[in-house]
Amino acid sequence: MIEESKNKVFETDHVQSKWNAMTEVWQKTAEQVHGRTKGPPRHSETWWWNEVAKANEEKRIYYKT
């Protein structure tokens, strides 16, 4: 993928065109290697992190005294 697309980057003379071509190569390569996500989650799970933060705070207070 990168070898095929690098010519597109070097063909352009304008800096913005080079940047756009490089960005396209990076995004396509990352998508091939890592895949795509389905988008943002429908349900936020902040409640879980709130419980973890509360437990950590209680633990900190307990061990501080």
PDBQT receptor file of N, H, CA, C and O in Angstrom, charges set to zero:
ATOM      1  N   MET A   1       0.820  -1.198   0.000  1.00  0.00    +0.000 N 
ATOM      2  CA  MET A   1       0.000   0.000   0.000  1.00  0.00    +0.000 C 
ATOM      3  C   MET A   1       0.859   1.255   0.000  1.00  0.00    +0.000 C 
ATOM      4  O   MET A   1       0.645   2.155  -0.812  1.00  0.00    +0.000 OA
ATOM      5  N   ILE A   2       1.815   1.321   0.890  1.00  0.00    +0.000 N 
ATOM      6  H   ILE A   2       1.990   0.590   1.550  1.00  0.00    +0.000 HD
ATOM      7  CA  ILE A   2       2.636   2.527   0.990  1.00  0.00    +0.000 C 
ATOM      8  C   ILE A   2       3.505   2.678  -0.250  1.00  0.00    +0.000 C 
ATOM      9  O   ILE A   2       3.650   3.779  -0.782  1.00  0.00    +0.000 OA
ATOM     10  N   GLU A   3       4.080   1.574  -0.711  1.00  0.00    +0.000 N 
ATOM     11  H   GLU A   3       3.962   0.680  -0.279  1.00  0.00    +0.000 HD
ATOM     12  CA  GLU A   3       4.942   1.640  -1.888  1.00  0.00    +0.000 C 
ATOM     13  C   GLU A   3       4.162   2.121  -3.107  1.00  0.00    +0.000 C 
ATOM     14  O   GLU A   3       4.687   2.884  -3.919  1.00  0.00    +0.000 OA
ATOM     15  N   GLU A   4       2.914   1.681  -3.240  1.00  0.00    +0.000 N 
ATOM     16  H   GLU A   4       2.488   1.062  -2.581  1.00  0.00    +0.000 HD
ATOM     17  CA  GLU A   4       2.091   2.078  -4.381  1.00  0.00    +0.000 C 
ATOM     18  C   GLU A   4       1.710   3.553  -4.302  1.00  0.00    +0.000 C 
ATOM     19  O   GLU A   4       1.618   4.224  -5.330  1.00  0.00    +0.000 OA
ATOM     20  N   SER A   5       1.491   4.056  -3.109  1.00  0.00    +0.000 N 
ATOM     21  H   SER A   5       1.565   3.512  -2.274  1.00  0.00    +0.000 HD
ATOM     22  CA  SER A   5       0.983   5.413  -2.934  1.00  0.00    +0.000 C 
ATOM     23  C   SER A   5       2.064   6.461  -2.789  1.00  0.00    +0.000 C 
ATOM     24  O   SER A   5       1.775   7.653  -2.893  1.00  0.00    +0.000 OA
ATOM     25  N   LYS A   6       3.299   6.055  -2.552  1.00  0.00    +0.000 N 
ATOM     26  H   LYS A   6       3.534   5.087  -2.467  1.00  0.00    +0.000 HD
ATOM     27  CA  LYS A   6       4.340   7.060  -2.324  1.00  0.00    +0.000 C 
ATOM     28  C   LYS A   6       4.604   7.893  -3.570  1.00  0.00    +0.000 C 
ATOM     29  O   LYS A   6       5.003   9.052  -3.456  1.00  0.00    +0.000 OA
ATOM     30  N   ASN A   7       4.392   7.330  -4.757  1.00  0.00    +0.000 N 
ATOM     31  H   ASN A   7       4.068   6.388  -4.849  1.00  0.00    +0.000 HD
ATOM     32  CA  ASN A   7       4.580   8.110  -5.977  1.00  0.00    +0.000 C 
ATOM     33  C   ASN A   7       3.602   9.269  -6.045  1.00  0.00    +0.000 C 
ATOM     34  O   ASN A   7       3.931  10.341  -6.553  1.00  0.00    +0.000 OA
ATOM     35  N   LYS A   8       2.402   9.054  -5.533  1.00  0.00    +0.000 N 
ATOM     36  H   LYS A   8       2.134   8.184  -5.119  1.00  0.00    +0.000 HD
ATOM     37  CA  LYS A   8       1.402  10.117  -5.517  1.00  0.00    +0.000 C 
ATOM     38  C   LYS A   8       1.884  11.292  -4.663  1.00  0.00    +0.000 C 
ATOM     39  O   LYS A   8       1.622  12.449  -4.991  1.00  0.00    +0.000 OA
ATOM     40  N   VAL A   9       2.575  11.000  -3.591  1.00  0.00    +0.000 N 
ATOM     41  H   VAL A   9       2.789  10.060  -3.324  1.00  0.00    +0.000 HD
ATOM     42  CA  VAL A   9       3.093  12.046  -2.706  1.00  0.00    +0.000 C 
ATOM     43  C   VAL A   9       4.200  12.837  -3.413  1.00  0.00    +0.000 C 
ATOM     44  O   VAL A   9       4.244  14.064  -3.329  1.00  0.00    +0.000 OA
ATOM     45  N   PHE A  10       5.076  12.137  -4.096  1.00  0.00    +0.000 N 
ATOM     46  H   PHE A  10       5.040  11.140  -4.164  1.00  0.00    +0.000 HD
ATOM     47  CA  PHE A  10       6.224  12.803  -4.712  1.00  0.00    +0.000 C 
ATOM     48  C   PHE A  10       5.892  13.472  -6.040  1.00  0.00    +0.000 C 
ATOM     49  O   PHE A  10       6.689  14.268  -6.536  1.00  0.00    +0.000 OA
ATOM     50  N   GLU A  11       4.740  13.171  -6.627  1.00  0.00    +0.000 N 
ATOM     51  H   GLU A  11       4.092  12.524  -6.224  1.00  0.00    +0.000 HD
ATOM     52  CA  GLU A  11       4.366  13.789  -7.892  1.00  0.00    +0.000 C 
ATOM     53  C   GLU A  11       3.962  15.248  -7.730  1.00  0.00    +0.000 C 
ATOM     54  O   GLU A  11       4.120  16.036  -8.663  1.00  0.00    +0.000 OA
ATOM     55  N   THR A  12       3.452  15.614  -6.581  1.00  0.00    +0.000 N 
ATOM     56  H   THR A  12       3.324  14.974  -5.824  1.00  0.00    +0.000 HD
ATOM     57  CA  THR A  12       2.946  16.977  -6.384  1.00  0.00    +0.000 C 
ATOM     58  C   THR A  12       4.070  17.912  -5.937  1.00  0.00    +0.000 C 
ATOM     59  O   THR A  12       5.032  17.494  -5.293  1.00  0.00    +0.000 OA
ATOM     60  N   ASP A  13       3.921  19.184  -6.297  1.00  0.00    +0.000 N 
ATOM     61  H   ASP A  13       3.139  19.524  -6.820  1.00  0.00    +0.000 HD
ATOM     62  CA  ASP A  13       4.925  20.189  -5.927  1.00  0.00    +0.000 C 
ATOM     63  C   ASP A  13       4.449  21.076  -4.782  1.00  0.00    +0.000 C 
ATOM     64  O   ASP A  13       5.265  21.644  -4.056  1.00  0.00    +0.000 OA
ATOM     65  N   HIS A  14       3.164  21.194  -4.620  1.00  0.00    +0.000 N 
ATOM     66  H   HIS A  14       2.501  20.733  -5.210  1.00  0.00    +0.000 HD
ATOM     67  CA  HIS A  14       2.595  22.075  -3.615  1.00  0.00    +0.000 C 
ATOM     68  C   HIS A  14       2.620  21.385  -2.250  1.00  0.00    +0.000 C 
ATOM     69  O   HIS A  14       2.310  20.198  -2.150  1.00  0.00    +0.000 OA
ATOM     70  N   VAL A  15       2.979  22.109  -1.221  1.00  0.00    +0.000 N 
ATOM     71  H   VAL A  15       3.231  23.073  -1.302  1.00  0.00    +0.000 HD
ATOM     72  CA  VAL A  15       3.114  21.540   0.122  1.00  0.00    +0.000 C 
ATOM     73  C   VAL A  15       1.791  20.969   0.620  1.00  0.00    +0.000 C 
ATOM     74  O   VAL A  15       1.760  19.869   1.173  1.00  0.00    +0.000 OA
ATOM     75  N   GLN A  16       0.706  21.703   0.431  1.00  0.00    +0.000 N 
ATOM     76  H   GLN A  16       0.732  22.596  -0.018  1.00  0.00    +0.000 HD
ATOM     77  CA  GLN A  16      -0.599  21.234   0.911  1.00  0.00    +0.000 C 
ATOM     78  C   GLN A  16      -1.019  19.961   0.178  1.00  0.00    +0.000 C 
ATOM     79  O   GLN A  16      -1.619  19.076   0.788  1.00  0.00    +0.000 OA
ATOM     80  N   SER A  17      -0.719  19.851  -1.104  1.00  0.00    +0.000 N 
ATOM     81  H   SER A  17      -0.231  20.569  -1.600  1.00  0.00    +0.000 HD
ATOM     82  CA  SER A  17      -1.042  18.642  -1.867  1.00  0.00    +0.000 C 
ATOM     83  C   SER A  17      -0.238  17.450  -1.361  1.00  0.00    +0.000 C 
ATOM     84  O   SER A  17      -0.762  16.340  -1.256  1.00  0.00    +0.000 OA
ATOM     85  N   LYS A  18       1.041  17.684  -1.046  1.00  0.00    +0.000 N 
ATOM     86  H   LYS A  18       1.466  18.585  -1.131  1.00  0.00    +0.000 HD
ATOM     87  CA  LYS A  18       1.866  16.606  -0.485  1.00  0.00    +0.000 C 
ATOM     88  C   LYS A  18       1.299  16.147   0.860  1.00  0.00    +0.000 C 
ATOM     89  O   LYS A  18       1.200  14.953   1.141  1.00  0.00    +0.000 OA
ATOM     90  N   TRP A  19       0.931  17.131   1.677  1.00  0.00    +0.000 N 
ATOM     91  H   TRP A  19       1.011  18.101   1.448  1.00  0.00    +0.000 HD
ATOM     92  CA  TRP A  19       0.387  16.801   2.986  1.00  0.00    +0.000 C 
ATOM     93  C   TRP A  19      -0.903  15.990   2.852  1.00  0.00    +0.000 C 
ATOM     94  O   TRP A  19      -1.082  14.991   3.549  1.00  0.00    +0.000 OA
ATOM     95  N   ASN A  20      -1.786  16.407   1.975  1.00  0.00    +0.000 N 
ATOM     96  H   ASN A  20      -1.641  17.218   1.408  1.00  0.00    +0.000 HD
ATOM     97  CA  ASN A  20      -3.042  15.689   1.766  1.00  0.00    +0.000 C 
ATOM     98  C   ASN A  20      -2.792  14.270   1.264  1.00  0.00    +0.000 C 
ATOM     99  O   ASN A  20      -3.453  13.330   1.705  1.00  0.00    +0.000 OA
ATOM    100  N   ALA A  21      -1.847  14.112   0.349  1.00  0.00    +0.000 N 
ATOM    101  H   ALA A  21      -1.310  14.876  -0.010  1.00  0.00    +0.000 HD
ATOM    102  CA  ALA A  21      -1.523  12.778  -0.176  1.00  0.00    +0.000 C 
ATOM    103  C   ALA A  21      -0.936  11.896   0.925  1.00  0.00    +0.000 C 
ATOM    104  O   ALA A  21      -1.290  10.721   1.031  1.00  0.00    +0.000 OA
ATOM    105  N   MET A  22      -0.042  12.454   1.745  1.00  0.00    +0.000 N 
ATOM    106  H   MET A  22       0.245  13.408   1.659  1.00  0.00    +0.000 HD
ATOM    107  CA  MET A  22       0.556  11.679   2.837  1.00  0.00    +0.000 C 
ATOM    108  C   MET A  22      -0.507  11.279   3.854  1.00  0.00    +0.000 C 
ATOM    109  O   MET A  22      -0.512  10.149   4.341  1.00  0.00    +0.000 OA
ATOM    110  N   THR A  23      -1.402  12.203   4.173  1.00  0.00    +0.000 N 
ATOM    111  H   THR A  23      -1.399  13.121   3.777  1.00  0.00    +0.000 HD
ATOM    112  CA  THR A  23      -2.475  11.916   5.121  1.00  0.00    +0.000 C 
ATOM    113  C   THR A  23      -3.349  10.780   4.617  1.00  0.00    +0.000 C 
ATOM    114  O   THR A  23      -3.734   9.893   5.379  1.00  0.00    +0.000 OA
ATOM    115  N   GLU A  24      -3.659  10.813   3.331  1.00  0.00    +0.000 N 
ATOM    116  H   GLU A  24      -3.346  11.534   2.712  1.00  0.00    +0.000 HD
ATOM    117  CA  GLU A  24      -4.484   9.756   2.735  1.00  0.00    +0.000 C 
ATOM    118  C   GLU A  24      -3.782   8.397   2.829  1.00  0.00    +0.000 C 
ATOM    119  O   GLU A  24      -4.417   7.388   3.138  1.00  0.00    +0.000 OA
ATOM    120  N   VAL A  25      -2.482   8.374   2.562  1.00  0.00    +0.000 N 
ATOM    121  H   VAL A  25      -1.967   9.193   2.310  1.00  0.00    +0.000 HD
ATOM    122  CA  VAL A  25      -1.715   7.128   2.651  1.00  0.00    +0.000 C 
ATOM    123  C   VAL A  25      -1.721   6.608   4.080  1.00  0.00    +0.000 C 
ATOM    124  O   VAL A  25      -1.945   5.419   4.305  1.00  0.00    +0.000 OA
ATOM    125  N   TRP A  26      -1.480   7.478   5.040  1.00  0.00    +0.000 N 
ATOM    126  H   TRP A  26      -1.298   8.444   4.857  1.00  0.00    +0.000 HD
ATOM    127  CA  TRP A  26      -1.453   7.063   6.447  1.00  0.00    +0.000 C 
ATOM    128  C   TRP A  26      -2.796   6.518   6.890  1.00  0.00    +0.000 C 
ATOM    129  O   TRP A  26      -2.865   5.489   7.562  1.00  0.00    +0.000 OA
ATOM    130  N   GLN A  27      -3.874   7.213   6.510  1.00  0.00    +0.000 N 
ATOM    131  H   GLN A  27      -3.818   8.049   5.964  1.00  0.00    +0.000 HD
ATOM    132  CA  GLN A  27      -5.208   6.774   6.929  1.00  0.00    +0.000 C 
ATOM    133  C   GLN A  27      -5.582   5.439   6.311  1.00  0.00    +0.000 C 
ATOM    134  O   GLN A  27      -6.118   4.569   6.997  1.00  0.00    +0.000 OA
ATOM    135  N   LYS A  28      -5.308   5.267   5.032  1.00  0.00    +0.000 N 
ATOM    136  H   LYS A  28      -4.872   5.974   4.475  1.00  0.00    +0.000 HD
ATOM    137  CA  LYS A  28      -5.642   4.000   4.373  1.00  0.00    +0.000 C 
ATOM    138  C   LYS A  28      -4.809   2.852   4.934  1.00  0.00    +0.000 C 
ATOM    139  O   LYS A  28      -5.317   1.748   5.132  1.00  0.00    +0.000 OA
ATOM    140  N   THR A  29      -3.536   3.113   5.187  1.00  0.00    +0.000 N 
ATOM    141  H   THR A  29      -3.123   4.009   5.026  1.00  0.00    +0.000 HD
ATOM    142  CA  THR A  29      -2.672   2.071   5.745  1.00  0.00    +0.000 C 
ATOM    143  C   THR A  29      -3.117   1.697   7.154  1.00  0.00    +0.000 C 
ATOM    144  O   THR A  29      -3.177   0.514   7.493  1.00  0.00    +0.000 OA
ATOM    145  N   ALA A  30      -3.428   2.689   7.971  1.00  0.00    +0.000 N 
ATOM    146  H   ALA A  30      -3.380   3.649   7.697  1.00  0.00    +0.000 HD
ATOM    147  CA  ALA A  30      -3.901   2.414   9.332  1.00  0.00    +0.000 C 
ATOM    148  C   ALA A  30      -5.210   1.638   9.299  1.00  0.00    +0.000 C 
ATOM    149  O   ALA A  30      -5.419   0.747  10.122  1.00  0.00    +0.000 OA
ATOM    150  N   GLU A  31      -6.092   1.963   8.362  1.00  0.00    +0.000 N 
ATOM    151  H   GLU A  31      -5.922   2.686   7.693  1.00  0.00    +0.000 HD
ATOM    152  CA  GLU A  31      -7.359   1.236   8.251  1.00  0.00    +0.000 C 
ATOM    153  C   GLU A  31      -7.119  -0.217   7.841  1.00  0.00    +0.000 C 
ATOM    154  O   GLU A  31      -7.789  -1.117   8.347  1.00  0.00    +0.000 OA
ATOM    155  N   GLN A  32      -6.180  -0.453   6.939  1.00  0.00    +0.000 N 
ATOM    156  H   GLN A  32      -5.636   0.278   6.528  1.00  0.00    +0.000 HD
ATOM    157  CA  GLN A  32      -5.869  -1.823   6.516  1.00  0.00    +0.000 C 
ATOM    158  C   GLN A  32      -5.276  -2.631   7.665  1.00  0.00    +0.000 C 
ATOM    159  O   GLN A  32      -5.609  -3.802   7.845  1.00  0.00    +0.000 OA
ATOM    160  N   VAL A  33      -4.405  -2.008   8.432  1.00  0.00    +0.000 N 
ATOM    161  H   VAL A  33      -4.134  -1.057   8.286  1.00  0.00    +0.000 HD
ATOM    162  CA  VAL A  33      -3.715  -2.729   9.508  1.00  0.00    +0.000 C 
ATOM    163  C   VAL A  33      -4.631  -2.925  10.716  1.00  0.00    +0.000 C 
ATOM    164  O   VAL A  33      -4.692  -4.021  11.272  1.00  0.00    +0.000 OA
ATOM    165  N   HIS A  34      -5.342  -1.874  11.126  1.00  0.00    +0.000 N 
ATOM    166  H   HIS A  34      -5.293  -0.984  10.674  1.00  0.00    +0.000 HD
ATOM    167  CA  HIS A  34      -6.102  -1.909  12.375  1.00  0.00    +0.000 C 
ATOM    168  C   HIS A  34      -7.606  -2.054  12.200  1.00  0.00    +0.000 C 
ATOM    169  O   HIS A  34      -8.302  -2.406  13.153  1.00  0.00    +0.000 OA
ATOM    170  N   GLY A  35      -8.121  -1.792  11.008  1.00  0.00    +0.000 N 
ATOM    171  H   GLY A  35      -7.555  -1.506  10.234  1.00  0.00    +0.000 HD
ATOM    172  CA  GLY A  35      -9.559  -1.845  10.798  1.00  0.00    +0.000 C 
ATOM    173  C   GLY A  35     -10.220  -0.543  11.218  1.00  0.00    +0.000 C 
ATOM    174  O   GLY A  35      -9.553   0.440  11.540  1.00  0.00    +0.000 OA
ATOM    175  N   ARG A  36     -11.550  -0.560  11.207  1.00  0.00    +0.000 N 
ATOM    176  H   ARG A  36     -12.092  -1.359  10.945  1.00  0.00    +0.000 HD
ATOM    177  CA  ARG A  36     -12.321   0.627  11.578  1.00  0.00    +0.000 C 
ATOM    178  C   ARG A  36     -13.174   0.320  12.794  1.00  0.00    +0.000 C 
ATOM    179  O   ARG A  36     -13.547  -0.828  13.033  1.00  0.00    +0.000 OA
ATOM    180  N   THR A  37     -13.479   1.355  13.557  1.00  0.00    +0.000 N 
ATOM    181  H   THR A  37     -13.176   2.288  13.363  1.00  0.00    +0.000 HD
ATOM    182  CA  THR A  37     -14.388   1.190  14.679  1.00  0.00    +0.000 C 
ATOM    183  C   THR A  37     -15.814   1.365  14.182  1.00  0.00    +0.000 C 
ATOM    184  O   THR A  37     -16.044   1.853  13.075  1.00  0.00    +0.000 OA
ATOM    185  N   LYS A  38     -16.746   0.972  14.993  1.00  0.00    +0.000 N 
ATOM    186  H   LYS A  38     -16.560   0.576  15.892  1.00  0.00    +0.000 HD
ATOM    187  CA  LYS A  38     -18.148   1.088  14.625  1.00  0.00    +0.000 C 
ATOM    188  C   LYS A  38     -18.708   2.464  14.943  1.00  0.00    +0.000 C 
ATOM    189  O   LYS A  38     -19.847   2.759  14.580  1.00  0.00    +0.000 OA
ATOM    190  N   GLY A  39     -17.951   3.299  15.599  1.00  0.00    +0.000 N 
ATOM    191  H   GLY A  39     -17.026   3.060  15.894  1.00  0.00    +0.000 HD
ATOM    192  CA  GLY A  39     -18.426   4.619  15.982  1.00  0.00    +0.000 C 
ATOM    193  C   GLY A  39     -18.490   4.726  17.492  1.00  0.00    +0.000 C 
ATOM    194  O   GLY A  39     -18.066   3.820  18.209  1.00  0.00    +0.000 OA
ATOM    195  N   PRO A  40     -19.026   5.843  17.970  1.00  0.00    +0.000 N 
ATOM    196  CA  PRO A  40     -19.083   6.029  19.427  1.00  0.00    +0.000 C 
ATOM    197  C   PRO A  40     -20.070   5.066  20.075  1.00  0.00    +0.000 C 
ATOM    198  O   PRO A  40     -21.062   4.689  19.450  1.00  0.00    +0.000 OA
ATOM    199  N   PRO A  41     -19.816   4.668  21.306  1.00  0.00    +0.000 N 
ATOM    200  CA  PRO A  41     -20.742   3.759  21.990  1.00  0.00    +0.000 C 
ATOM    201  C   PRO A  41     -22.077   4.444  22.252  1.00  0.00    +0.000 C 
ATOM    202  O   PRO A  41     -22.143   5.656  22.456  1.00  0.00    +0.000 OA
ATOM    203  N   ARG A  42     -23.133   3.646  22.241  1.00  0.00    +0.000 N 
ATOM    204  H   ARG A  42     -23.079   2.661  22.075  1.00  0.00    +0.000 HD
ATOM    205  CA  ARG A  42     -24.461   4.208  22.480  1.00  0.00    +0.000 C 
ATOM    206  C   ARG A  42     -24.672   4.526  23.949  1.00  0.00    +0.000 C 
ATOM    207  O   ARG A  42     -25.361   5.490  24.282  1.00  0.00    +0.000 OA
ATOM    208  N   HIS A  43     -24.091   3.731  24.825  1.00  0.00    +0.000 N 
ATOM    209  H   HIS A  43     -23.531   2.948  24.555  1.00  0.00    +0.000 HD
ATOM    210  CA  HIS A  43     -24.284   3.926  26.258  1.00  0.00    +0.000 C 
ATOM    211  C   HIS A  43     -22.942   4.238  26.910  1.00  0.00    +0.000 C 
ATOM    212  O   HIS A  43     -21.985   3.472  26.797  1.00  0.00    +0.000 OA
ATOM    213  N   SER A  44     -22.894   5.342  27.572  1.00  0.00    +0.000 N 
ATOM    214  H   SER A  44     -23.671   5.965  27.664  1.00  0.00    +0.000 HD
ATOM    215  CA  SER A  44     -21.669   5.733  28.257  1.00  0.00    +0.000 C 
ATOM    216  C   SER A  44     -21.520   4.911  29.531  1.00  0.00    +0.000 C 
ATOM    217  O   SER A  44     -22.500   4.664  30.233  1.00  0.00    +0.000 OA
ATOM    218  N   GLU A  45     -20.327   4.499  29.823  1.00  0.00    +0.000 N 
ATOM    219  H   GLU A  45     -19.531   4.699  29.253  1.00  0.00    +0.000 HD
ATOM    220  CA  GLU A  45     -20.091   3.691  31.013  1.00  0.00    +0.000 C 
ATOM    221  C   GLU A  45     -19.333   4.478  32.065  1.00  0.00    +0.000 C 
ATOM    222  O   GLU A  45     -18.447   3.945  32.733  1.00  0.00    +0.000 OA
ATOM    223  N   THR A  46     -19.680   5.738  32.210  1.00  0.00    +0.000 N 
ATOM    224  H   THR A  46     -20.400   6.171  31.668  1.00  0.00    +0.000 HD
ATOM    225  CA  THR A  46     -18.990   6.559  33.193  1.00  0.00    +0.000 C 
ATOM    226  C   THR A  46     -19.329   6.141  34.612  1.00  0.00    +0.000 C 
ATOM    227  O   THR A  46     -18.552   6.396  35.532  1.00  0.00    +0.000 OA
ATOM    228  N   TRP A  47     -20.485   5.500  34.806  1.00  0.00    +0.000 N 
ATOM    229  H   TRP A  47     -21.116   5.293  34.058  1.00  0.00    +0.000 HD
ATOM    230  CA  TRP A  47     -20.848   5.064  36.151  1.00  0.00    +0.000 C 
ATOM    231  C   TRP A  47     -19.780   4.134  36.704  1.00  0.00    +0.000 C 
ATOM    232  O   TRP A  47     -19.473   4.191  37.895  1.00  0.00    +0.000 OA
ATOM    233  N   TRP A  48     -19.216   3.291  35.877  1.00  0.00    +0.000 N 
ATOM    234  H   TRP A  48     -19.465   3.245  34.909  1.00  0.00    +0.000 HD
ATOM    235  CA  TRP A  48     -18.208   2.332  36.318  1.00  0.00    +0.000 C 
ATOM    236  C   TRP A  48     -16.961   3.070  36.783  1.00  0.00    +0.000 C 
ATOM    237  O   TRP A  48     -16.388   2.747  37.823  1.00  0.00    +0.000 OA
ATOM    238  N   TRP A  49     -16.547   4.067  36.000  1.00  0.00    +0.000 N 
ATOM    239  H   TRP A  49     -17.013   4.330  35.156  1.00  0.00    +0.000 HD
ATOM    240  CA  TRP A  49     -15.364   4.833  36.377  1.00  0.00    +0.000 C 
ATOM    241  C   TRP A  49     -15.623   5.655  37.630  1.00  0.00    +0.000 C 
ATOM    242  O   TRP A  49     -14.704   5.875  38.419  1.00  0.00    +0.000 OA
ATOM    243  N   ASN A  50     -16.853   6.112  37.829  1.00  0.00    +0.000 N 
ATOM    244  H   ASN A  50     -17.600   5.933  37.188  1.00  0.00    +0.000 HD
ATOM    245  CA  ASN A  50     -17.189   6.840  39.047  1.00  0.00    +0.000 C 
ATOM    246  C   ASN A  50     -17.036   5.947  40.268  1.00  0.00    +0.000 C 
ATOM    247  O   ASN A  50     -16.548   6.387  41.309  1.00  0.00    +0.000 OA
ATOM    248  N   GLU A  51     -17.457   4.683  40.138  1.00  0.00    +0.000 N 
ATOM    249  H   GLU A  51     -17.854   4.326  39.292  1.00  0.00    +0.000 HD
ATOM    250  CA  GLU A  51     -17.302   3.731  41.246  1.00  0.00    +0.000 C 
ATOM    251  C   GLU A  51     -15.827   3.456  41.529  1.00  0.00    +0.000 C 
ATOM    252  O   GLU A  51     -15.424   3.366  42.689  1.00  0.00    +0.000 OA
ATOM    253  N   VAL A  52     -15.034   3.325  40.491  1.00  0.00    +0.000 N 
ATOM    254  H   VAL A  52     -15.361   3.398  39.549  1.00  0.00    +0.000 HD
ATOM    255  CA  VAL A  52     -13.594   3.097  40.663  1.00  0.00    +0.000 C 
ATOM    256  C   VAL A  52     -12.953   4.297  41.355  1.00  0.00    +0.000 C 
ATOM    257  O   VAL A  52     -12.146   4.131  42.270  1.00  0.00    +0.000 OA
ATOM    258  N   ALA A  53     -13.309   5.496  40.922  1.00  0.00    +0.000 N 
ATOM    259  H   ALA A  53     -13.964   5.631  40.178  1.00  0.00    +0.000 HD
ATOM    260  CA  ALA A  53     -12.754   6.707  41.537  1.00  0.00    +0.000 C 
ATOM    261  C   ALA A  53     -13.147   6.794  43.005  1.00  0.00    +0.000 C 
ATOM    262  O   ALA A  53     -12.329   7.174  43.843  1.00  0.00    +0.000 OA
ATOM    263  N   LYS A  54     -14.388   6.446  43.326  1.00  0.00    +0.000 N 
ATOM    264  H   LYS A  54     -15.053   6.138  42.646  1.00  0.00    +0.000 HD
ATOM    265  CA  LYS A  54     -14.849   6.485  44.711  1.00  0.00    +0.000 C 
ATOM    266  C   LYS A  54     -14.071   5.472  45.558  1.00  0.00    +0.000 C 
ATOM    267  O   LYS A  54     -13.646   5.784  46.670  1.00  0.00    +0.000 OA
ATOM    268  N   ALA A  55     -13.889   4.263  45.029  1.00  0.00    +0.000 N 
ATOM    269  H   ALA A  55     -14.234   4.009  44.126  1.00  0.00    +0.000 HD
ATOM    270  CA  ALA A  55     -13.143   3.237  45.764  1.00  0.00    +0.000 C 
ATOM    271  C   ALA A  55     -11.698   3.665  45.987  1.00  0.00    +0.000 C 
ATOM    272  O   ALA A  55     -11.139   3.439  47.060  1.00  0.00    +0.000 OA
ATOM    273  N   ASN A  56     -11.100   4.276  44.983  1.00  0.00    +0.000 N 
ATOM    274  H   ASN A  56     -11.554   4.458  44.111  1.00  0.00    +0.000 HD
ATOM    275  CA  ASN A  56      -9.718   4.750  45.133  1.00  0.00    +0.000 C 
ATOM    276  C   ASN A  56      -9.618   5.842  46.178  1.00  0.00    +0.000 C 
ATOM    277  O   ASN A  56      -8.673   5.866  46.967  1.00  0.00    +0.000 OA
ATOM    278  N   GLU A  57     -10.580   6.741  46.190  1.00  0.00    +0.000 N 
ATOM    279  H   GLU A  57     -11.348   6.722  45.550  1.00  0.00    +0.000 HD
ATOM    280  CA  GLU A  57     -10.579   7.828  47.178  1.00  0.00    +0.000 C 
ATOM    281  C   GLU A  57     -10.737   7.266  48.595  1.00  0.00    +0.000 C 
ATOM    282  O   GLU A  57     -10.048   7.697  49.519  1.00  0.00    +0.000 OA
ATOM    283  N   GLU A  58     -11.644   6.309  48.757  1.00  0.00    +0.000 N 
ATOM    284  H   GLU A  58     -12.205   5.959  48.006  1.00  0.00    +0.000 HD
ATOM    285  CA  GLU A  58     -11.836   5.684  50.076  1.00  0.00    +0.000 C 
ATOM    286  C   GLU A  58     -10.559   4.972  50.521  1.00  0.00    +0.000 C 
ATOM    287  O   GLU A  58     -10.172   5.051  51.687  1.00  0.00    +0.000 OA
ATOM    288  N   LYS A  59      -9.925   4.293  49.607  1.00  0.00    +0.000 N 
ATOM    289  H   LYS A  59     -10.240   4.229  48.660  1.00  0.00    +0.000 HD
ATOM    290  CA  LYS A  59      -8.685   3.579  49.911  1.00  0.00    +0.000 C 
ATOM    291  C   LYS A  59      -7.586   4.569  50.306  1.00  0.00    +0.000 C 
ATOM    292  O   LYS A  59      -6.828   4.328  51.246  1.00  0.00    +0.000 OA
ATOM    293  N   ARG A  60      -7.511   5.680  49.578  1.00  0.00    +0.000 N 
ATOM    294  H   ARG A  60      -8.127   5.875  48.815  1.00  0.00    +0.000 HD
ATOM    295  CA  ARG A  60      -6.502   6.703  49.876  1.00  0.00    +0.000 C 
ATOM    296  C   ARG A  60      -6.711   7.298  51.264  1.00  0.00    +0.000 C 
ATOM    297  O   ARG A  60      -5.758   7.495  52.017  1.00  0.00    +0.000 OA
ATOM    298  N   ILE A  61      -7.973   7.583  51.592  1.00  0.00    +0.000 N 
ATOM    299  H   ILE A  61      -8.747   7.424  50.981  1.00  0.00    +0.000 HD
ATOM    300  CA  ILE A  61      -8.290   8.150  52.911  1.00  0.00    +0.000 C 
ATOM    301  C   ILE A  61      -7.977   7.132  54.005  1.00  0.00    +0.000 C 
ATOM    302  O   ILE A  61      -7.427   7.494  55.045  1.00  0.00    +0.000 OA
ATOM    303  N   TYR A  62      -8.320   5.865  53.783  1.00  0.00    +0.000 N 
ATOM    304  H   TYR A  62      -8.766   5.571  52.938  1.00  0.00    +0.000 HD
ATOM    305  CA  TYR A  62      -8.108   4.823  54.785  1.00  0.00    +0.000 C 
ATOM    306  C   TYR A  62      -6.624   4.646  55.072  1.00  0.00    +0.000 C 
ATOM    307  O   TYR A  62      -6.230   4.556  56.235  1.00  0.00    +0.000 OA
ATOM    308  N   TYR A  63      -5.793   4.593  54.035  1.00  0.00    +0.000 N 
ATOM    309  H   TYR A  63      -6.113   4.666  53.091  1.00  0.00    +0.000 HD
ATOM    310  CA  TYR A  63      -4.381   4.354  54.235  1.00  0.00    +0.000 C 
ATOM    311  C   TYR A  63      -3.604   5.604  54.632  1.00  0.00    +0.000 C 
ATOM    312  O   TYR A  63      -2.470   5.513  55.103  1.00  0.00    +0.000 OA
ATOM    313  N   LYS A  64      -4.213   6.768  54.441  1.00  0.00    +0.000 N 
ATOM    314  H   LYS A  64      -5.134   6.843  54.058  1.00  0.00    +0.000 HD
ATOM    315  CA  LYS A  64      -3.541   8.013  54.806  1.00  0.00    +0.000 C 
ATOM    316  C   LYS A  64      -3.545   8.201  56.321  1.00  0.00    +0.000 C 
ATOM    317  O   LYS A  64      -2.626   8.810  56.869  1.00  0.00    +0.000 OA
ATOM    318  N   THR A  65      -4.577   7.681  57.007  1.00  0.00    +0.000 N 
ATOM    319  H   THR A  65      -5.323   7.186  56.561  1.00  0.00    +0.000 HD
ATOM    320  CA  THR A  65      -4.672   7.871  58.458  1.00  0.00    +0.000 C 
ATOM    321  C   THR A  65      -3.943   6.813  59.237  1.00  0.00    +0.000 C 
ATOM    322  O   THR A  65      -3.937   6.846  60.468  1.00  0.00    +0.000 OA
TER     323      THR A  65
